[in-house]
Amino acid sequence: MAISAIIGGLVVNDKYMEPQRLDLIISDGKIIDIILPGKYSSVLMSRFGENNSAQIIDATGCYVMPGLIDTHVHFRDPGQTRKEDILTGAMAAKNGGFTSVVMMANTTPPIDTPETLRYCLKKGRLTGINIYACGSVTKGMRGEELTDMDALHEAGAIGFTDDGKPLMNEDLARKAMENAHRLGVPISFHEEDPAYVKTPGFNRGFASKCFNIGGADRMAEISLVERDVRLALETGARVVIQHVSAAESIEFIREGKRLGADIHAEATPHHFSLTEEDTVRYGALAKMNPPLRTESDRQAIIAGLRDGTIDLIATDHAPHTIEEKDLGLLKAPSGVIGLETALALGITNLVYPGHLTIQQLYERMSLNPATVYGLQDAGRVYQGSPADLVIFNPDEPWTVCDFVSKSSNSPFIGETLYGKIKYVFSGGRLVCSDDREAFFESLRKR
């Protein structure tokens, strides 16, 4: 029986208005005691005897937070495992403090049948963290015919999305929302009308002028966000607007929430950290869909995160090979990896400047994702809850360099960020540690 005591840290939780200094006792994968500081020795002795073999984790100077939850990752498995697979994607997630992730459906083949979904979930059970998956909204992600959403849900899909492709048929979008509402699961939308996109991955403005290309106009996103906020109000569906990039989109979402729509929105770390000027600076490493936009858009995203209009931070972890990103601006695929830098970017660019508190960052990266996707046992610390935890020092700097992911397509390479992850527990097991001796000792005890 593995026993651990996490002592001296500031525990972040939904029950507290601000982090509290508490000690946690973990056994059999669960948090069995939440106690006042310094009481752990007597509790361990009374519960397990004087000669217990508890592993003591000193979290002094650190926050102890429920494991992060990423509701938007691409693990390229099946079909493109040279970029990433479920096992390496999970390793990257652990390295970034994530204990639960939701895979998008645009694999090859897409997750449009129960068989493909079951393959993903079965492989996910080998990773040591919680791997969930969304099913495709349409067959083959072609936007023409709905999948058997009931069968996918029964097989384990916790939501639906055609992420990577916009759903242009309004009647089909409405029917998909109605089905998702009936099944009680979220449906998420990639909002980019191709009619407004001449060159994907680059904002139509400063970036497109620098590269002398057409770019992607902001109306590509705004027009579909307006439609889907309206449909969310009509259908009552729980709708997630993915990777919001434009200020006007945020206003539509804010108004939809005010009117009572069950609508939610994601912001990616790259969209709250960078602008289209960084696309010029980093080239293909900062090429993504939707593109980086203006500084005023970035500030609107931050304001949306602050007031809760944007209630999810999701990475859109999108691995590509070095060879693909070296094809040049126009031929290189869009997307960046994000799992291993997300928490530090949140601390560096949201908490340190005073935009969010640690408590609010926790809500956007753990509590709200668990709530929106119906993950009942995730995102909280309570007696009896699964011991899914990330322990980090917000003041410790580190330089982005080596990735655990198969891919390294990140514009943040070489950047110094704040917020060093020290330990990650999943189901009570230590799955990541920057203290190699402690990590390998935990492996020996298994």
KENU-468870 format. One record per residue (C-alpha): residue in one letter; x, y, z. Coordinates in Angstrom, 1 decimal. Layout:
// KENU-468870
+-----+--------+--------+--------+
! res !      u !      v !      w !
+-----+--------+--------+--------+
!   A !      X !      Y !      Z !
...
+-----+--------+--------+--------+
***
This chain:
// KENU-468870
+-----+--------+--------+--------+
! res !      u !      v !      w !
+-----+--------+--------+--------+
!   M !    0.0 !    0.0 !    0.0 !
!   A !    1.6 !    3.3 !   -1.2 !
!   I !    1.4 !    6.0 !    1.4 !
!   S !    2.5 !    9.6 !    0.9 !
!   A !    2.3 !   12.8 !    2.9 !
!   I !    2.5 !   16.2 !    1.2 !
!   I !    3.5 !   18.7 !    3.8 !
!   G !    4.1 !   22.5 !    4.0 !
!   G !    2.4 !   23.6 !    0.8 !
!   L !   -0.4 !   26.0 !    0.1 !
!   V !   -3.4 !   24.0 !   -1.0 !
!   V !   -5.6 !   25.5 !   -3.8 !
!   N !   -9.2 !   24.3 !   -3.9 !
!   D !  -12.7 !   25.4 !   -4.7 !
!   K !  -13.7 !   25.3 !   -1.0 !
!   Y !  -11.3 !   28.1 !   -0.1 !
!   M !  -11.4 !   31.7 !   -1.2 !
!   E !   -7.6 !   31.6 !   -1.2 !
!   P !   -4.9 !   28.9 !   -0.8 !
!   Q !   -4.6 !   27.4 !    2.6 !
!   R !   -1.5 !   25.9 !    4.3 !
!   L !   -2.5 !   22.3 !    4.9 !
!   D !   -1.0 !   18.8 !    4.8 !
!   L !   -2.4 !   15.9 !    2.7 !
!   I !   -2.2 !   12.2 !    3.4 !
!   I !   -2.5 !    9.9 !    0.4 !
!   S !   -3.2 !    6.2 !    0.4 !
!   D !   -4.6 !    3.7 !   -2.1 !
!   G !   -4.8 !    6.5 !   -4.7 !
!   K !   -7.0 !    8.8 !   -2.7 !
!   I !   -6.6 !   11.7 !   -0.3 !
!   I !   -7.6 !   10.2 !    3.0 !
!   D !   -6.8 !   13.2 !    5.3 !
!   I !   -6.5 !   17.0 !    5.0 !
!   I !   -4.9 !   18.2 !    8.2 !
!   L !   -3.4 !   21.2 !    9.8 !
!   P !    0.3 !   21.8 !    9.2 !
!   G !    2.7 !   19.7 !   11.3 !
!   K !    0.2 !   17.1 !   12.3 !
!   Y !    1.1 !   14.6 !    9.7 !
!   S !    3.5 !   12.5 !   11.8 !
!   S !    0.9 !   11.7 !   14.5 !
!   V !   -1.8 !   11.0 !   11.8 !
!   L !    0.5 !    8.6 !   10.0 !
!   M !    1.4 !    6.8 !   13.2 !
!   S !   -2.3 !    6.5 !   14.3 !
!   R !   -3.4 !    5.3 !   10.9 !
!   F !   -0.5 !    3.1 !    9.8 !
!   G !    1.7 !    2.4 !   12.8 !
!   E !    5.0 !    3.7 !   13.9 !
!   N !    7.0 !    1.9 !   11.2 !
!   N !    5.0 !    3.1 !    8.2 !
!   S !    6.9 !    3.6 !    5.0 !
!   A !    5.2 !    6.9 !    4.0 !
!   Q !    6.9 !    9.0 !    1.3 !
!   I !    7.2 !   12.5 !    2.6 !
!   I !    7.0 !   15.3 !    0.0 !
!   D !    8.1 !   18.7 !    1.3 !
!   A !    6.0 !   21.3 !   -0.6 !
!   T !    7.3 !   24.3 !    1.4 !
!   G !    7.2 !   27.3 !   -0.9 !
!   C !    4.9 !   25.6 !   -3.4 !
!   Y !    1.3 !   25.4 !   -4.3 !
!   V !   -0.5 !   22.1 !   -4.2 !
!   M !   -3.3 !   22.2 !   -6.8 !
!   P !   -5.7 !   19.7 !   -8.2 !
!   G !   -4.2 !   18.2 !  -11.4 !
!   L !   -4.6 !   20.4 !  -14.4 !
!   I !   -7.2 !   19.4 !  -17.0 !
!   D !   -6.7 !   20.1 !  -20.7 !
!   T !  -10.0 !   19.9 !  -22.7 !
!   H !   -8.3 !   20.3 !  -26.1 !
!   V !   -5.3 !   18.2 !  -27.2 !
!   H !   -4.3 !   16.5 !  -30.4 !
!   F !   -2.3 !   13.3 !  -29.8 !
!   R !   -2.3 !   12.2 !  -33.5 !
!   D !   -3.1 !    8.7 !  -32.6 !
!   P !   -4.3 !    6.8 !  -34.7 !
!   G !   -2.7 !    7.8 !  -38.0 !
!   Q !    0.1 !   10.3 !  -37.5 !
!   T !    2.1 !    8.9 !  -34.6 !
!   R !    5.4 !   10.2 !  -36.0 !
!   K !    4.2 !   13.5 !  -34.6 !
!   E !    2.8 !   12.2 !  -31.3 !
!   D !    1.0 !    9.2 !  -29.9 !
!   I !   -1.2 !    8.7 !  -26.9 !
!   L !    1.7 !    7.4 !  -24.7 !
!   T !    4.1 !   10.3 !  -25.5 !
!   G !    1.3 !   12.8 !  -25.4 !
!   A !    0.4 !   11.6 !  -21.9 !
!   M !    4.1 !   12.0 !  -20.9 !
!   A !    4.1 !   15.6 !  -22.1 !
!   A !    0.9 !   16.1 !  -20.2 !
!   K !    2.4 !   14.8 !  -16.9 !
!   N !    5.5 !   17.0 !  -17.5 !
!   G !    3.1 !   20.0 !  -17.7 !
!   G !    1.1 !   19.1 !  -14.6 !
!   F !   -1.9 !   17.7 !  -16.4 !
!   T !   -3.6 !   14.6 !  -14.9 !
!   S !   -6.6 !   14.6 !  -17.3 !
!   V !   -6.8 !   15.5 !  -21.0 !
!   V !   -9.5 !   15.4 !  -23.6 !
!   M !   -8.4 !   14.2 !  -27.1 !
!   M !   -9.9 !   15.9 !  -30.2 !
!   A !  -11.4 !   13.7 !  -32.8 !
!   N !   -9.4 !   14.7 !  -35.9 !
!   T !   -7.2 !   11.7 !  -36.0 !
!   T !   -6.7 !    9.4 !  -39.0 !
!   P !   -9.3 !    7.9 !  -39.2 !
!   P !  -11.3 !   10.4 !  -37.2 !
!   I !  -13.0 !    9.3 !  -34.0 !
!   D !  -16.3 !    8.9 !  -35.8 !
!   T !  -17.0 !    5.2 !  -34.8 !
!   P !  -17.1 !    3.4 !  -31.5 !
!   E !  -14.3 !    1.2 !  -32.7 !
!   T !  -11.8 !    4.0 !  -33.1 !
!   L !  -12.9 !    5.6 !  -29.9 !
!   R !  -12.4 !    2.3 !  -28.0 !
!   Y !   -8.9 !    2.0 !  -29.4 !
!   C !   -8.0 !    5.5 !  -28.0 !
!   L !   -9.5 !    4.9 !  -24.6 !
!   K !   -7.9 !    1.5 !  -24.3 !
!   K !   -4.5 !    2.9 !  -25.1 !
!   G !   -5.2 !    5.8 !  -22.8 !
!   R !   -5.6 !    3.4 !  -19.8 !
!   L !   -1.9 !    2.5 !  -20.2 !
!   T !   -0.7 !    6.1 !  -19.6 !
!   G !   -1.1 !    6.5 !  -15.8 !
!   I !   -3.3 !    9.6 !  -16.3 !
!   N !   -6.9 !   10.2 !  -17.3 !
!   I !   -7.3 !   10.1 !  -21.1 !
!   Y !  -10.7 !   11.1 !  -22.4 !
!   A !  -11.9 !   11.7 !  -26.0 !
!   C !  -14.5 !   13.5 !  -28.0 !
!   G !  -16.3 !   11.9 !  -30.9 !
!   S !  -16.7 !   13.5 !  -34.3 !
!   V !  -19.8 !   15.5 !  -34.9 !
!   T !  -19.9 !   14.5 !  -38.6 !
!   K !  -18.9 !   11.3 !  -40.4 !
!   G !  -15.3 !   11.6 !  -41.7 !
!   M !  -15.4 !   15.2 !  -40.4 !
!   R !  -16.8 !   16.2 !  -43.8 !
!   G !  -19.5 !   18.4 !  -42.4 !
!   E !  -22.3 !   16.6 !  -44.3 !
!   E !  -23.8 !   13.9 !  -42.1 !
!   L !  -24.0 !   13.5 !  -38.4 !
!   T !  -22.3 !   10.5 !  -36.7 !
!   D !  -24.2 !    8.1 !  -34.5 !
!   M !  -23.7 !   10.4 !  -31.5 !
!   D !  -25.7 !    8.0 !  -29.2 !
!   A !  -23.4 !    5.1 !  -30.1 !
!   L !  -20.2 !    7.2 !  -29.6 !
!   H !  -21.5 !    8.5 !  -26.2 !
!   E !  -22.3 !    4.9 !  -25.1 !
!   A !  -18.8 !    3.9 !  -26.1 !
!   G !  -17.3 !    6.6 !  -23.9 !
!   A !  -17.2 !   10.0 !  -25.8 !
!   I !  -17.5 !   12.8 !  -23.2 !
!   G !  -18.2 !   15.4 !  -25.8 !
!   F !  -18.3 !   16.1 !  -29.6 !
!   T !  -16.3 !   18.2 !  -32.0 !
!   D !  -15.1 !   18.5 !  -35.5 !
!   D !  -12.2 !   20.6 !  -34.3 !
!   G !   -9.9 !   21.6 !  -37.1 !
!   K !  -12.9 !   22.1 !  -39.4 !
!   P !  -15.8 !   24.5 !  -39.1 !
!   L !  -19.3 !   23.1 !  -39.3 !
!   M !  -20.7 !   25.4 !  -41.9 !
!   N !  -24.2 !   23.9 !  -42.3 !
!   E !  -26.4 !   25.8 !  -39.8 !
!   D !  -29.2 !   23.2 !  -39.7 !
!   L !  -26.6 !   20.4 !  -39.1 !
!   A !  -25.0 !   22.5 !  -36.3 !
!   R !  -28.4 !   23.0 !  -34.7 !
!   K !  -29.2 !   19.3 !  -34.9 !
!   A !  -25.8 !   18.4 !  -33.4 !
!   M !  -26.4 !   20.8 !  -30.6 !
!   E !  -29.8 !   19.3 !  -29.9 !
!   N !  -28.3 !   15.8 !  -29.8 !
!   A !  -25.5 !   16.8 !  -27.5 !
!   H !  -28.0 !   18.6 !  -25.2 !
!   R !  -30.1 !   15.4 !  -25.1 !
!   L !  -27.1 !   13.3 !  -24.2 !
!   G !  -26.0 !   15.9 !  -21.6 !
!   V !  -22.5 !   16.5 !  -23.0 !
!   P !  -20.7 !   19.5 !  -24.4 !
!   I !  -20.2 !   20.2 !  -28.1 !
!   S !  -17.3 !   22.4 !  -29.1 !
!   F !  -16.7 !   24.4 !  -32.3 !
!   H !  -13.7 !   25.5 !  -34.4 !
!   E !  -14.9 !   28.9 !  -35.6 !
!   E !  -13.3 !   29.8 !  -39.0 !
!   D !  -15.5 !   30.4 !  -42.0 !
!   P !  -13.2 !   29.6 !  -45.0 !
!   A !  -14.9 !   32.4 !  -47.0 !
!   Y !  -12.9 !   34.9 !  -45.0 !
!   V !   -9.6 !   32.9 !  -45.1 !
!   K !   -7.2 !   33.5 !  -47.9 !
!   T !   -4.1 !   32.2 !  -46.2 !
!   P !   -4.7 !   30.2 !  -43.0 !
!   G !   -2.4 !   30.7 !  -39.9 !
!   F !   -1.8 !   34.4 !  -40.3 !
!   N !   -3.9 !   37.4 !  -39.3 !
!   R !   -5.1 !   39.6 !  -42.0 !
!   G !   -3.4 !   42.8 !  -41.0 !
!   F !    0.2 !   43.5 !  -39.9 !
!   A !    1.2 !   39.8 !  -40.4 !
!   S !   -0.3 !   39.3 !  -43.8 !
!   K !    1.2 !   42.6 !  -45.0 !
!   C !    4.6 !   41.6 !  -43.8 !
!   F !    4.4 !   38.3 !  -45.7 !
!   N !    2.5 !   39.8 !  -48.6 !
!   I !   -0.3 !   37.2 !  -48.3 !
!   G !   -4.0 !   37.3 !  -47.9 !
!   G !   -4.2 !   36.0 !  -44.3 !
!   A !   -7.2 !   35.1 !  -42.2 !
!   D !   -9.7 !   37.9 !  -41.6 !
!   R !  -11.1 !   38.1 !  -38.0 !
!   M !  -14.7 !   37.9 !  -39.5 !
!   A !  -13.9 !   34.2 !  -40.1 !
!   E !  -14.2 !   33.6 !  -36.4 !
!   I !  -16.6 !   36.4 !  -35.4 !
!   S !  -19.4 !   35.3 !  -37.9 !
!   L !  -19.5 !   31.7 !  -36.7 !
!   V !  -19.3 !   32.6 !  -33.0 !
!   E !  -22.3 !   34.9 !  -33.5 !
!   R !  -24.2 !   32.0 !  -35.1 !
!   D !  -23.3 !   29.5 !  -32.5 !
!   V !  -24.1 !   31.7 !  -29.5 !
!   R !  -27.5 !   32.2 !  -31.1 !
!   L !  -27.9 !   28.4 !  -31.6 !
!   A !  -26.8 !   27.8 !  -28.1 !
!   L !  -29.6 !   30.0 !  -26.8 !
!   E !  -32.1 !   28.3 !  -29.1 !
!   T !  -31.1 !   24.7 !  -28.2 !
!   G !  -30.0 !   24.9 !  -24.6 !
!   A !  -26.9 !   23.0 !  -25.5 !
!   R !  -23.7 !   23.2 !  -23.6 !
!   V !  -21.5 !   24.9 !  -26.2 !
!   V !  -17.7 !   25.4 !  -26.1 !
!   I !  -16.2 !   28.0 !  -28.4 !
!   Q !  -12.6 !   26.8 !  -29.0 !
!   H !   -9.4 !   28.9 !  -29.0 !
!   V !  -11.0 !   32.4 !  -29.1 !
!   S !   -8.8 !   35.0 !  -30.8 !
!   A !  -10.9 !   38.1 !  -31.6 !
!   A !  -12.3 !   40.7 !  -29.2 !
!   E !  -15.6 !   40.8 !  -31.0 !
!   S !  -16.1 !   37.1 !  -30.4 !
!   I !  -15.6 !   37.6 !  -26.7 !
!   E !  -18.3 !   40.2 !  -26.7 !
!   F !  -20.7 !   37.8 !  -28.4 !
!   I !  -19.9 !   35.1 !  -25.8 !
!   R !  -20.2 !   37.6 !  -22.9 !
!   E !  -23.7 !   38.7 !  -24.2 !
!   G !  -24.7 !   35.0 !  -24.7 !
!   K !  -23.8 !   34.3 !  -21.1 !
!   R !  -25.8 !   37.3 !  -19.9 !
!   L !  -28.8 !   36.1 !  -21.8 !
!   G !  -28.6 !   32.6 !  -20.2 !
!   A !  -26.8 !   30.5 !  -22.8 !
!   D !  -24.9 !   27.5 !  -21.5 !
!   I !  -21.9 !   28.7 !  -23.4 !
!   H !  -18.2 !   28.4 !  -22.6 !
!   A !  -15.0 !   29.5 !  -24.2 !
!   E !  -11.4 !   28.5 !  -24.4 !
!   A !   -8.3 !   30.6 !  -24.5 !
!   T !   -4.9 !   29.1 !  -25.4 !
!   P !   -1.7 !   30.2 !  -23.7 !
!   H !   -0.3 !   31.3 !  -27.1 !
!   H !   -3.3 !   33.6 !  -27.7 !
!   F !   -3.0 !   35.3 !  -24.3 !
!   S !    0.8 !   35.5 !  -24.6 !
!   L !    1.6 !   36.4 !  -28.2 !
!   T !    0.4 !   38.7 !  -31.0 !
!   E !    0.6 !   38.7 !  -34.8 !
!   E !    3.9 !   40.5 !  -34.5 !
!   D !    5.3 !   37.3 !  -33.0 !
!   T !    4.2 !   35.5 !  -36.1 !
!   V !    6.6 !   37.7 !  -38.0 !
!   R !    9.3 !   37.1 !  -35.4 !
!   Y !    8.9 !   33.3 !  -35.1 !
!   G !    7.5 !   32.4 !  -38.6 !
!   A !    6.0 !   28.9 !  -38.9 !
!   L !    6.5 !   28.2 !  -35.2 !
!   A !    3.9 !   30.8 !  -34.5 !
!   K !    1.6 !   29.8 !  -37.3 !
!   M !   -1.8 !   28.5 !  -36.0 !
!   N !   -5.5 !   28.4 !  -36.6 !
!   P !   -7.0 !   30.7 !  -35.6 !
!   P !   -4.0 !   33.0 !  -36.0 !
!   L !   -2.4 !   35.3 !  -33.4 !
!   R !   -4.1 !   38.6 !  -33.7 !
!   T !   -3.5 !   42.1 !  -32.4 !
!   E !   -2.4 !   43.4 !  -29.0 !
!   S !   -5.9 !   44.7 !  -28.4 !
!   D !   -7.3 !   41.2 !  -29.0 !
!   R !   -4.8 !   39.7 !  -26.6 !
!   Q !   -5.9 !   42.2 !  -24.0 !
!   A !   -9.5 !   41.4 !  -24.6 !
!   I !   -8.7 !   37.7 !  -24.1 !
!   I !   -7.0 !   38.5 !  -20.8 !
!   A !  -10.0 !   40.6 !  -19.8 !
!   G !  -12.3 !   37.7 !  -20.7 !
!   L !  -10.3 !   35.4 !  -18.6 !
!   R !  -10.4 !   37.8 !  -15.7 !
!   D !  -14.2 !   38.3 !  -15.7 !
!   G !  -15.0 !   34.7 !  -16.5 !
!   T !  -16.4 !   35.2 !  -20.0 !
!   I !  -13.6 !   32.9 !  -21.0 !
!   D !  -13.8 !   30.1 !  -18.4 !
!   L !  -11.3 !   27.6 !  -19.8 !
!   I !   -7.6 !   27.6 !  -20.6 !
!   A !   -6.9 !   24.9 !  -23.1 !
!   T !   -3.6 !   24.3 !  -24.9 !
!   D !   -4.7 !   23.1 !  -28.4 !
!   H !   -1.6 !   20.9 !  -28.2 !
!   A !   -0.9 !   20.4 !  -31.9 !
!   P !    2.4 !   18.4 !  -32.5 !
!   H !    4.1 !   18.6 !  -35.9 !
!   T !    7.5 !   17.3 !  -37.0 !
!   I !   10.5 !   19.5 !  -37.5 !
!   E !   10.5 !   18.6 !  -41.2 !
!   E !    6.9 !   19.8 !  -41.6 !
!   K !    7.5 !   23.1 !  -39.8 !
!   D !   10.6 !   23.6 !  -42.0 !
!   L !    8.6 !   23.5 !  -45.2 !
!   G !    8.2 !   27.3 !  -45.2 !
!   L !    5.5 !   29.7 !  -44.1 !
!   L !    2.9 !   28.7 !  -46.7 !
!   K !    3.4 !   25.0 !  -46.7 !
!   A !    4.1 !   24.4 !  -43.0 !
!   P !    1.1 !   23.1 !  -41.1 !
!   S !   -0.6 !   25.3 !  -38.4 !
!   G !   -0.3 !   24.5 !  -34.7 !
!   V !    2.0 !   24.6 !  -31.7 !
!   I !    2.6 !   22.2 !  -28.8 !
!   G !    1.5 !   23.6 !  -25.4 !
!   L !    1.1 !   21.0 !  -22.6 !
!   E !    4.6 !   21.5 !  -21.1 !
!   T !    4.5 !   25.3 !  -21.0 !
!   A !    0.9 !   26.1 !  -20.3 !
!   L !    1.0 !   26.4 !  -16.5 !
!   A !    4.2 !   28.5 !  -16.6 !
!   L !    2.8 !   30.8 !  -19.3 !
!   G !   -0.3 !   31.3 !  -17.1 !
!   I !    1.8 !   32.2 !  -14.1 !
!   T !    4.2 !   34.4 !  -16.1 !
!   N !    1.7 !   36.3 !  -18.3 !
!   L !   -1.5 !   36.2 !  -16.2 !
!   V !   -0.6 !   35.9 !  -12.5 !
!   Y !    2.6 !   37.9 !  -12.3 !
!   P !    1.2 !   40.9 !  -14.1 !
!   G !   -1.8 !   40.8 !  -11.8 !
!   H !   -4.5 !   39.8 !  -14.3 !
!   L !   -5.5 !   36.6 !  -12.4 !
!   T !   -4.8 !   35.2 !   -9.0 !
!   I !   -3.5 !   31.7 !   -8.5 !
!   Q !   -7.1 !   30.8 !   -7.4 !
!   Q !   -8.5 !   32.1 !  -10.7 !
!   L !   -5.8 !   30.3 !  -12.7 !
!   Y !   -6.8 !   27.1 !  -10.9 !
!   E !  -10.4 !   27.6 !  -11.8 !
!   R !   -9.6 !   28.2 !  -15.5 !
!   M !   -7.2 !   25.2 !  -15.7 !
!   S !   -8.7 !   22.6 !  -13.5 !
!   L !  -12.1 !   23.3 !  -11.8 !
!   N !  -14.0 !   24.7 !  -14.8 !
!   P !  -12.7 !   22.1 !  -17.3 !
!   A !  -13.9 !   19.4 !  -14.9 !
!   T !  -17.3 !   21.1 !  -14.5 !
!   V !  -17.9 !   21.7 !  -18.2 !
!   Y !  -16.9 !   18.2 !  -19.2 !
!   G !  -18.7 !   16.5 !  -16.3 !
!   L !  -15.6 !   15.0 !  -14.7 !
!   Q !  -17.1 !   14.4 !  -11.3 !
!   D !  -14.0 !   13.4 !   -9.4 !
!   A !  -11.6 !   15.9 !  -10.9 !
!   G !  -10.6 !   19.5 !  -10.2 !
!   R !  -11.1 !   19.4 !   -6.5 !
!   V !   -9.2 !   18.4 !   -3.3 !
!   Y !  -11.4 !   16.7 !   -0.7 !
!   Q !  -11.2 !   13.8 !    1.7 !
!   G !  -11.8 !   10.7 !   -0.5 !
!   S !  -11.0 !   12.4 !   -3.8 !
!   P !   -8.6 !   10.9 !   -6.2 !
!   A !   -5.0 !   12.1 !   -5.5 !
!   D !   -4.5 !   13.9 !   -8.8 !
!   L !   -2.3 !   16.8 !   -7.9 !
!   V !    0.3 !   19.2 !   -9.3 !
!   I !    2.9 !   20.8 !   -6.9 !
!   F !    4.7 !   23.8 !   -8.3 !
!   N !    6.9 !   26.7 !   -7.2 !
!   P !    5.4 !   29.9 !   -8.8 !
!   D !    8.6 !   31.9 !   -8.2 !
!   E !   11.1 !   29.4 !   -9.6 !
!   P !   12.3 !   30.4 !  -13.1 !
!   W !   13.2 !   27.9 !  -15.8 !
!   T !   14.1 !   28.0 !  -19.5 !
!   V !   12.0 !   26.3 !  -22.1 !
!   C !   14.3 !   23.8 !  -23.9 !
!   D !   13.9 !   20.0 !  -24.0 !
!   F !   10.4 !   18.6 !  -24.5 !
!   V !    9.0 !   15.2 !  -23.5 !
!   S !    6.6 !   15.4 !  -26.5 !
!   K !    7.8 !   13.8 !  -29.7 !
!   S !    7.5 !   17.3 !  -31.3 !
!   S !    9.1 !   20.6 !  -30.4 !
!   N !    7.1 !   23.1 !  -32.5 !
!   S !    6.9 !   25.9 !  -29.9 !
!   P !    7.6 !   29.6 !  -30.2 !
!   F !    8.6 !   29.7 !  -26.6 !
!   I !   11.9 !   27.7 !  -26.9 !
!   G !   14.6 !   29.6 !  -25.1 !
!   E !   12.2 !   31.8 !  -23.1 !
!   T !   12.6 !   32.0 !  -19.3 !
!   L !    9.2 !   31.4 !  -17.6 !
!   Y !    8.1 !   31.3 !  -13.9 !
!   G !    6.4 !   28.4 !  -12.3 !
!   K !    8.4 !   25.2 !  -12.0 !
!   I !    6.6 !   22.0 !  -11.6 !
!   K !    8.1 !   19.9 !   -8.8 !
!   Y !    5.8 !   16.9 !   -8.5 !
!   V !    2.7 !   15.5 !  -10.2 !
!   F !    0.6 !   12.8 !   -8.7 !
!   S !   -2.1 !   10.8 !  -10.6 !
!   G !   -4.2 !    8.4 !   -8.8 !
!   G !   -1.9 !    8.7 !   -5.8 !
!   R !    1.2 !    7.7 !   -7.9 !
!   L !    4.1 !   10.0 !   -8.4 !
!   V !    4.2 !   10.3 !  -12.2 !
!   C !    6.5 !   13.3 !  -12.6 !
!   S !    9.1 !   14.9 !  -10.5 !
!   D !   12.0 !   17.3 !  -10.9 !
!   D !   13.6 !   15.5 !   -8.0 !
!   R !   14.9 !   12.4 !   -9.8 !
!   E !   15.9 !   10.6 !   -6.6 !
!   A !   12.4 !   11.0 !   -5.1 !
!   F !   10.8 !    9.9 !   -8.4 !
!   F !   12.8 !    6.7 !   -8.8 !
!   E !   12.4 !    5.9 !   -5.1 !
!   S !    8.6 !    6.1 !   -5.7 !
!   L !    8.9 !    3.7 !   -8.6 !
!   R !   10.8 !    1.2 !   -6.5 !
!   K !    8.0 !    1.3 !   -3.9 !
!   R !    5.4 !    0.3 !   -6.5 !
+-----+--------+--------+--------+
***
